[in-house]
Amino acid sequence: MPIRYPSFRRVIVLTVIFCLFCVSGALAGPINAKSAILMDVTTGRILYEQRADMQIPPASLTKVISLYVALNAISSRKVDYHDRVKISAAAARTGGSRFGLRKGERVTLDKLFYGMAVASGNDASVAVAEHVAGSTSAFVSRMNALARRLGMKNTRFVNVHGLPAKGQITTARDMLKLARAYQAHYPVARKYHLARSVTHRGRTEPNHNPLVGHYAGLDGLKTGWVTAAGYNIIVTARQRGHKLIAVILGAPNTGVRAAEARRLLNAGFSAVAKKKTTAIAELGVSAKQAAQLKKSNSYSAPRKVHKKRTPSRKSAAAAQRQSTRSKSSR
C-alpha cells in the first residue's frame, strides 16, 4: 500500500497556524520594557500601567517638549515658521543623531521641526533652541518651566535634545502628560511627526518611528534611545472614536519596542471596544501581576539562558592533552 503524504498546501497552513500560535503566546504578559503606560484620552482612563513612575532618561523623547516650547514661541509671535535660522558652530557640531546641518547655512524653522520630529536631529534641536531663546540654557529653563506647568513632577531636563546628561530623567506617566497636552494644544504638529521622511542637502532620513504608515489611525509621536535608558517610544492613535496614548520606556531593542508598542495599542483598542476599564486581560496579564507592576518601581532584565555546549571528542581530547602538559610542567 503506497504511503500517503500530507498535501503541500496543508503543510503550509499548519505551519502558519503553529507560527501564529507561538508568536501570540510569546507576546502574552507584561510589556517587555522597564516601564509602560496606556491611556484612553477620550475618557481620561488609564488602561494599563507598569512601573509608570520609574525614573528613566528620556533620550530623544526630550524633543517633544522642545517642539512644544518652540511652538509656544510661534503662538506668541516671537518667532515664525518661515524664519531662516542661521546654523551656529555649536549646532553644526552636535553629535549623536543628526539632521546634517552645516555651520553658516540658513534653514527655515519649519524644516528644522521636521529635522527634529522625523530625523531626531540633535543639531536641529540646538539650532531651534538658539533661535527661539537665544541660548540652549535659556531654552532648557523654558522646558522645565513648561514641565512644571504640565504637572511632570518626576521630570527634569538638562539639555534640548536628549543626549546623555547627568540628572536628566523622566517617567512614563510624565511623558503621557506631555504627549496629551502637546497634541491637544498643537494638532498642527501631526504633520511633522507623521512625515515618512525628510531630506536635507540630498540626504533623506526615514521617520525613526516604525509605526508611521504601518498602524491604522496613528497620529504620533516620537522614539528615543540612549544606553542608560534603552529604547523609548510614545505612540498615539485614534480608532472608532477613541484616542489612545501609549508610552514605553526601556525596551531592550528596536524590534521589541515596535512590537510592544503595537501590542499595547491593540490591547487598548480591544478593551475599549468591549467597554472594559482595563486592558490587562487583552495583554495576558493577571490581576495580581497588574497590581504588582503598578506599585513596583524596580526592574530586573530577564536572564539570558545559555545552553551548555557539549565538547566534541576532538576538543575533549585536546583539553586532556593540555591538562597533561600543564601538570607535567609544574
The 8 nearest C-alpha neighbors of each residue, nearest first, counted from 0:
[[1, 2, 3, 4, 5, 6, 7, 9],
 [2, 0, 3, 4, 5, 6, 7, 9],
 [3, 1, 4, 0, 5, 6, 7, 10],
 [4, 2, 1, 5, 6, 0, 7, 9],
 [3, 5, 6, 2, 7, 1, 10, 9],
 [6, 4, 7, 9, 3, 10, 8, 2],
 [7, 5, 9, 8, 10, 4, 11, 3],
 [6, 8, 10, 9, 11, 5, 12, 4],
 [9, 7, 11, 6, 10, 12, 5, 13],
 [8, 10, 12, 6, 11, 7, 13, 5],
 [9, 11, 7, 13, 8, 12, 14, 6],
 [12, 10, 14, 8, 9, 13, 15, 7],
 [13, 11, 9, 15, 14, 10, 16, 8],
 [12, 14, 16, 10, 15, 11, 17, 9],
 [13, 15, 11, 17, 12, 16, 10, 18],
 [14, 16, 18, 12, 17, 13, 19, 11],
 [17, 15, 13, 19, 14, 18, 20, 12],
 [16, 18, 20, 14, 15, 19, 13, 21],
 [19, 17, 21, 15, 20, 16, 22, 14],
 [20, 18, 22, 16, 21, 17, 23, 15],
 [19, 21, 17, 23, 18, 22, 24, 16],
 [20, 22, 18, 24, 19, 23, 25, 17],
 [23, 21, 25, 19, 24, 20, 18, 26],
 [24, 22, 26, 20, 25, 21, 19, 27],
 [23, 25, 21, 22, 27, 26, 20, 19],
 [24, 26, 22, 23, 27, 21, 28, 20],
 [25, 27, 23, 24, 22, 28, 262, 259],
 [28, 26, 283, 24, 25, 282, 23, 29],
 [27, 29, 283, 284, 282, 26, 30, 285],
 [30, 28, 284, 31, 282, 27, 283, 49],
 [29, 31, 32, 259, 28, 35, 49, 263],
 [32, 30, 250, 29, 259, 33, 255, 251],
 [33, 31, 250, 249, 34, 30, 248, 251],
 [32, 34, 249, 248, 298, 250, 50, 31],
 [33, 35, 50, 248, 49, 51, 32, 247],
 [36, 34, 247, 49, 246, 51, 48, 171],
 [35, 37, 48, 246, 47, 245, 51, 49],
 [38, 36, 245, 47, 46, 244, 45, 48],
 [39, 37, 45, 244, 46, 243, 40, 44],
 [38, 40, 243, 44, 41, 43, 42, 242],
 [41, 39, 43, 242, 42, 243, 38, 244],
 [40, 42, 39, 241, 242, 43, 243, 240],
 [41, 43, 44, 40, 39, 241, 38, 45],
 [44, 42, 40, 39, 41, 38, 45, 46],
 [43, 45, 39, 42, 38, 46, 40, 276],
 [44, 46, 38, 47, 37, 39, 43, 48],
 [47, 45, 277, 278, 37, 38, 44, 276],
 [46, 48, 37, 36, 45, 278, 277, 279],
 [49, 47, 36, 35, 293, 51, 37, 50],
 [48, 50, 292, 35, 293, 51, 34, 36],
 [49, 51, 34, 296, 295, 53, 52, 293],
 [50, 52, 171, 49, 172, 34, 53, 35],
 [53, 51, 170, 50, 172, 54, 171, 296],
 [52, 54, 296, 50, 170, 51, 55, 34],
 [55, 53, 170, 169, 168, 52, 56, 153],
 [54, 56, 168, 169, 228, 170, 57, 53],
 [57, 55, 168, 228, 58, 167, 169, 227],
 [56, 58, 60, 169, 61, 168, 55, 59],
 [57, 59, 161, 223, 224, 60, 225, 56],
 [60, 58, 223, 161, 61, 62, 160, 57],
 [59, 61, 62, 57, 223, 58, 63, 221],
 [62, 60, 59, 161, 63, 160, 64, 57],
 [61, 63, 65, 60, 64, 160, 59, 66],
 [64, 62, 66, 65, 61, 60, 67, 221],
 [63, 65, 67, 66, 62, 61, 68, 142],
 [66, 64, 62, 68, 67, 63, 159, 69],
 [65, 67, 69, 63, 64, 68, 62, 70],
 [66, 68, 64, 70, 65, 69, 71, 63],
 [69, 67, 71, 65, 66, 70, 64, 142],
 [68, 70, 66, 72, 71, 67, 65, 131],
 [69, 71, 73, 67, 72, 68, 66, 74],
 [72, 70, 74, 68, 69, 73, 67, 75],
 [71, 73, 69, 75, 70, 77, 74, 78],
 [74, 72, 76, 70, 78, 75, 71, 79],
 [73, 75, 71, 76, 72, 70, 77, 78],
 [74, 76, 72, 73, 77, 71, 78, 70],
 [77, 75, 73, 74, 78, 72, 79, 71],
 [76, 78, 72, 75, 73, 79, 74, 131],
 [79, 77, 73, 76, 72, 131, 82, 80],
 [78, 80, 82, 81, 73, 76, 77, 108],
 [81, 79, 109, 108, 82, 107, 78, 73],
 [80, 82, 79, 107, 108, 83, 109, 78],
 [83, 81, 107, 79, 108, 80, 84, 78],
 [84, 82, 107, 106, 105, 81, 108, 85],
 [83, 85, 105, 106, 107, 82, 86, 108],
 [84, 86, 105, 104, 103, 87, 83, 106],
 [87, 85, 103, 102, 104, 126, 105, 84],
 [88, 86, 90, 89, 102, 91, 103, 85],
 [87, 89, 91, 102, 90, 92, 86, 103],
 [90, 88, 87, 92, 91, 93, 125, 122],
 [89, 91, 122, 125, 87, 93, 126, 88],
 [92, 90, 88, 101, 102, 100, 89, 93],
 [91, 93, 89, 90, 88, 94, 122, 101],
 [94, 92, 122, 90, 91, 121, 89, 95],
 [95, 93, 92, 96, 97, 121, 122, 91],
 [94, 96, 97, 121, 93, 162, 120, 122],
 [95, 97, 120, 121, 119, 94, 98, 118],
 [98, 96, 120, 99, 121, 122, 95, 94],
 [97, 99, 120, 114, 100, 118, 123, 122],
 [100, 98, 97, 101, 199, 122, 91, 200],
 [99, 101, 91, 98, 122, 102, 86, 123],
 [102, 100, 91, 104, 103, 99, 86, 88],
 [101, 103, 88, 86, 91, 87, 104, 100],
 [102, 104, 86, 85, 87, 101, 105, 88],
 [105, 103, 86, 102, 85, 101, 106, 100],
 [104, 106, 85, 84, 83, 86, 103, 107],
 [107, 105, 83, 84, 108, 104, 110, 85],
 [108, 106, 83, 109, 110, 82, 81, 84],
 [107, 109, 111, 80, 110, 82, 81, 84],
 [108, 110, 80, 112, 107, 111, 81, 113],
 [111, 109, 113, 112, 107, 108, 114, 106],
 [110, 112, 114, 108, 113, 109, 123, 115],
 [113, 111, 115, 109, 110, 114, 116, 108],
 [114, 112, 110, 116, 191, 111, 115, 117],
 [115, 113, 111, 118, 112, 120, 98, 117],
 [114, 116, 119, 120, 112, 113, 118, 117],
 [115, 117, 113, 192, 119, 114, 191, 112],
 [118, 116, 206, 113, 119, 114, 115, 192],
 [117, 119, 114, 120, 204, 115, 206, 98],
 [120, 118, 115, 116, 117, 96, 114, 121],
 [121, 119, 97, 98, 115, 123, 118, 96],
 [120, 122, 124, 160, 123, 97, 96, 119],
 [121, 123, 90, 93, 125, 120, 124, 97],
 [124, 122, 126, 120, 121, 125, 111, 115],
 [123, 125, 121, 127, 122, 126, 160, 115],
 [126, 124, 128, 90, 122, 127, 123, 129],
 [125, 127, 123, 129, 90, 124, 128, 86],
 [128, 126, 130, 124, 125, 129, 131, 123],
 [129, 127, 125, 131, 135, 130, 126, 138],
 [130, 128, 134, 133, 126, 127, 132, 131],
 [129, 131, 127, 128, 133, 132, 126, 84],
 [130, 132, 128, 129, 127, 133, 69, 78],
 [133, 131, 138, 134, 129, 137, 128, 130],
 [132, 134, 129, 130, 131, 137, 128, 135],
 [135, 133, 129, 137, 136, 132, 138, 128],
 [134, 136, 138, 128, 137, 129, 139, 125],
 [135, 137, 139, 138, 134, 140, 158, 157],
 [138, 136, 140, 134, 135, 139, 132, 141],
 [137, 139, 135, 141, 132, 140, 136, 128],
 [140, 138, 142, 136, 141, 137, 158, 135],
 [141, 139, 137, 143, 138, 142, 144, 136],
 [142, 140, 144, 138, 139, 143, 145, 137],
 [143, 141, 139, 145, 140, 144, 146, 138],
 [142, 144, 146, 140, 145, 141, 156, 147],
 [145, 143, 141, 147, 146, 142, 140, 148],
 [144, 146, 148, 142, 147, 143, 141, 149],
 [147, 145, 143, 149, 151, 144, 148, 142],
 [146, 148, 150, 144, 145, 149, 151, 143],
 [149, 147, 145, 146, 150, 144, 151, 143],
 [148, 150, 146, 147, 151, 145, 176, 177],
 [151, 149, 147, 148, 152, 146, 176, 173],
 [152, 150, 173, 146, 147, 149, 154, 153],
 [151, 153, 150, 154, 147, 173, 146, 155],
 [152, 154, 151, 169, 170, 155, 173, 54],
 [155, 153, 169, 168, 151, 152, 170, 156],
 [156, 154, 167, 168, 143, 169, 157, 153],
 [155, 157, 167, 158, 143, 139, 154, 168],
 [156, 158, 167, 139, 164, 155, 166, 159],
 [157, 159, 160, 156, 139, 161, 135, 162],
 [160, 158, 139, 124, 65, 161, 125, 135],
 [161, 159, 121, 62, 61, 124, 158, 162],
 [162, 160, 58, 59, 61, 159, 158, 163],
 [161, 163, 160, 58, 164, 225, 59, 95],
 [164, 162, 161, 225, 165, 58, 167, 56],
 [165, 163, 167, 166, 162, 157, 158, 161],
 [164, 166, 167, 163, 157, 168, 56, 156],
 [165, 167, 168, 164, 157, 155, 156, 56],
 [168, 166, 156, 155, 157, 165, 164, 56],
 [169, 167, 56, 55, 154, 155, 54, 166],
 [168, 170, 154, 54, 55, 57, 153, 56],
 [171, 169, 54, 173, 52, 172, 53, 55],
 [170, 172, 51, 174, 173, 246, 35, 175],
 [173, 171, 175, 170, 51, 174, 52, 176],
 [172, 174, 151, 176, 170, 175, 171, 177],
 [175, 173, 177, 171, 176, 172, 178, 170],
 [174, 176, 172, 178, 173, 177, 179, 171],
 [177, 175, 173, 179, 174, 178, 180, 172],
 [176, 178, 174, 180, 175, 179, 181, 173],
 [179, 177, 181, 175, 180, 176, 182, 174],
 [178, 180, 176, 177, 182, 181, 175, 183],
 [181, 179, 183, 177, 178, 182, 184, 176],
 [182, 180, 178, 184, 183, 179, 185, 177],
 [181, 183, 185, 186, 184, 180, 179, 178],
 [182, 184, 180, 181, 185, 186, 179, 178],
 [183, 185, 181, 182, 180, 186, 179, 67],
 [184, 186, 187, 182, 188, 183, 181, 70],
 [185, 187, 182, 188, 189, 183, 184, 181],
 [188, 186, 185, 189, 190, 191, 182, 184],
 [187, 189, 186, 190, 191, 185, 192, 182],
 [190, 188, 192, 187, 191, 186, 193, 218],
 [191, 189, 193, 188, 192, 194, 187, 186],
 [192, 190, 113, 189, 188, 193, 194, 116],
 [191, 193, 189, 116, 219, 190, 220, 194],
 [192, 194, 190, 191, 189, 211, 195, 219],
 [195, 193, 196, 191, 192, 190, 117, 206],
 [194, 196, 206, 205, 193, 211, 197, 212],
 [197, 195, 205, 206, 204, 194, 117, 203],
 [196, 198, 204, 203, 205, 117, 113, 199],
 [197, 199, 203, 202, 201, 204, 200, 196],
 [198, 200, 202, 201, 203, 197, 99, 98],
 [201, 199, 202, 198, 99, 203, 100, 98],
 [202, 200, 199, 198, 203, 204, 197, 99],
 [203, 201, 199, 198, 200, 204, 99, 197],
 [204, 202, 198, 197, 201, 199, 205, 196],
 [203, 205, 197, 196, 118, 198, 202, 206],
 [206, 204, 196, 195, 207, 197, 203, 118],
 [205, 207, 117, 196, 195, 208, 118, 204],
 [206, 208, 209, 205, 117, 118, 222, 119],
 [207, 209, 206, 210, 211, 222, 221, 220],
 [210, 208, 211, 207, 257, 206, 213, 212],
 [211, 209, 213, 208, 214, 212, 257, 217],
 [212, 210, 213, 209, 208, 193, 214, 217],
 [211, 213, 214, 210, 195, 217, 193, 215],
 [212, 214, 210, 211, 215, 209, 217, 216],
 [213, 215, 210, 217, 212, 216, 211, 261],
 [216, 214, 217, 213, 238, 236, 212, 237],
 [215, 217, 237, 236, 238, 214, 218, 235],
 [218, 216, 236, 215, 214, 235, 219, 237],
 [217, 219, 236, 235, 189, 216, 193, 220],
 [220, 218, 235, 234, 192, 217, 193, 189],
 [219, 221, 234, 233, 192, 235, 218, 222],
 [222, 220, 233, 232, 60, 208, 219, 234],
 [223, 221, 232, 231, 208, 60, 233, 59],
 [224, 222, 59, 231, 58, 60, 230, 232],
 [223, 225, 230, 58, 229, 231, 59, 228],
 [226, 224, 228, 227, 58, 229, 163, 223],
 [225, 227, 229, 228, 224, 230, 163, 58],
 [228, 226, 225, 229, 56, 163, 55, 224],
 [229, 227, 249, 56, 225, 226, 55, 230],
 [228, 230, 249, 226, 250, 224, 225, 251],
 [229, 231, 224, 250, 249, 223, 252, 251],
 [232, 230, 248, 223, 247, 222, 249, 224],
 [233, 231, 222, 247, 221, 246, 223, 234],
 [232, 234, 246, 221, 220, 245, 222, 247],
 [235, 233, 220, 245, 219, 244, 232, 246],
 [234, 236, 244, 219, 218, 243, 217, 220],
 [235, 237, 217, 216, 218, 243, 242, 238],
 [236, 238, 242, 216, 241, 243, 217, 240],
 [237, 239, 241, 240, 216, 242, 236, 268],
 [240, 238, 241, 237, 272, 242, 268, 216],
 [239, 241, 238, 237, 242, 41, 271, 243],
 [242, 240, 238, 237, 41, 239, 243, 39],
 [241, 243, 237, 40, 236, 41, 39, 238],
 [244, 242, 39, 236, 38, 40, 235, 237],
 [243, 245, 235, 38, 37, 234, 39, 246],
 [246, 244, 37, 234, 36, 233, 235, 243],
 [247, 245, 233, 36, 35, 171, 232, 234],
 [246, 248, 35, 232, 231, 34, 233, 245],
 [249, 247, 231, 34, 33, 250, 35, 32],
 [248, 250, 229, 33, 230, 32, 228, 231],
 [249, 251, 32, 230, 256, 229, 252, 248],
 [252, 250, 229, 230, 249, 255, 32, 253],
 [253, 251, 255, 254, 250, 230, 256, 229],
 [252, 254, 256, 255, 257, 230, 251, 250],
 [255, 253, 257, 256, 252, 258, 251, 259],
 [254, 256, 258, 257, 252, 253, 259, 250],
 [257, 255, 253, 259, 250, 254, 258, 260],
 [256, 258, 260, 254, 255, 259, 253, 261],
 [259, 257, 255, 261, 260, 256, 262, 254],
 [258, 260, 262, 256, 261, 257, 255, 263],
 [261, 259, 263, 257, 262, 258, 256, 264],
 [260, 262, 258, 264, 259, 263, 265, 257],
 [263, 261, 259, 265, 260, 264, 266, 258],
 [262, 264, 260, 266, 265, 261, 259, 267],
 [263, 265, 267, 261, 266, 262, 268, 260],
 [266, 264, 262, 268, 267, 263, 269, 261],
 [267, 265, 281, 269, 263, 264, 268, 278],
 [266, 268, 264, 270, 269, 265, 278, 271],
 [267, 269, 271, 265, 270, 266, 272, 264],
 [268, 270, 266, 272, 267, 271, 265, 273],
 [271, 269, 275, 267, 273, 278, 268, 272],
 [270, 272, 274, 268, 273, 269, 275, 267],
 [273, 271, 269, 274, 270, 268, 275, 239],
 [272, 274, 270, 271, 275, 269, 268, 276],
 [275, 273, 271, 272, 270, 276, 269, 277],
 [276, 274, 270, 273, 277, 271, 278, 272],
 [275, 277, 46, 274, 278, 270, 44, 271],
 [276, 278, 46, 275, 279, 47, 270, 45],
 [277, 279, 281, 270, 46, 267, 280, 266],
 [278, 280, 284, 282, 281, 277, 283, 47],
 [281, 279, 283, 282, 278, 284, 285, 277],
 [280, 282, 266, 278, 279, 283, 270, 269],
 [283, 281, 279, 280, 284, 28, 27, 266],
 [282, 284, 28, 27, 280, 281, 279, 285],
 [285, 283, 28, 279, 282, 280, 29, 288],
 [286, 284, 288, 287, 289, 283, 279, 280],
 [285, 287, 289, 288, 290, 284, 279, 280],
 [286, 288, 290, 285, 289, 291, 284, 292],
 [289, 287, 285, 291, 290, 286, 292, 284],
 [288, 290, 286, 292, 287, 291, 293, 285],
 [289, 291, 293, 287, 288, 292, 286, 294],
 [292, 290, 288, 294, 293, 289, 295, 287],
 [293, 291, 49, 289, 295, 294, 290, 50],
 [292, 294, 49, 290, 291, 50, 48, 295],
 [295, 293, 291, 292, 290, 50, 296, 49],
 [296, 294, 292, 50, 297, 293, 291, 49],
 [295, 297, 53, 50, 52, 298, 294, 51],
 [298, 296, 295, 299, 53, 50, 33, 292],
 [297, 299, 33, 300, 296, 295, 50, 34],
 [298, 300, 301, 297, 33, 302, 32, 296],
 [299, 301, 302, 298, 33, 32, 251, 303],
 [302, 300, 299, 303, 31, 304, 298, 32],
 [303, 301, 304, 300, 299, 305, 298, 251],
 [302, 304, 305, 301, 300, 306, 299, 251],
 [303, 305, 302, 306, 301, 307, 300, 308],
 [306, 304, 303, 307, 308, 302, 309, 301],
 [307, 305, 308, 304, 309, 303, 310, 302],
 [308, 306, 305, 309, 310, 304, 311, 303],
 [307, 309, 310, 306, 305, 311, 314, 315],
 [308, 310, 307, 311, 315, 306, 312, 314],
 [311, 309, 315, 314, 308, 312, 313, 307],
 [310, 312, 314, 313, 315, 309, 316, 308],
 [311, 313, 315, 314, 316, 310, 317, 309],
 [312, 314, 316, 311, 315, 317, 310, 318],
 [315, 313, 317, 311, 316, 312, 310, 318],
 [316, 314, 318, 312, 317, 313, 310, 311],
 [315, 317, 319, 313, 318, 314, 312, 320],
 [318, 316, 314, 320, 319, 315, 321, 313],
 [317, 319, 321, 315, 316, 320, 322, 314],
 [318, 320, 322, 316, 317, 321, 323, 315],
 [321, 319, 323, 317, 322, 318, 324, 316],
 [322, 320, 318, 324, 319, 323, 325, 317],
 [321, 323, 319, 325, 320, 324, 318, 326],
 [322, 324, 320, 326, 325, 321, 319, 327],
 [325, 323, 321, 327, 322, 326, 320, 328],
 [326, 324, 322, 328, 323, 327, 321, 329],
 [325, 327, 323, 324, 328, 329, 322, 321],
 [328, 326, 324, 325, 329, 323, 322, 321],
 [329, 327, 325, 326, 324, 323, 322, 321],
 [328, 327, 326, 325, 324, 323, 322, 321]]
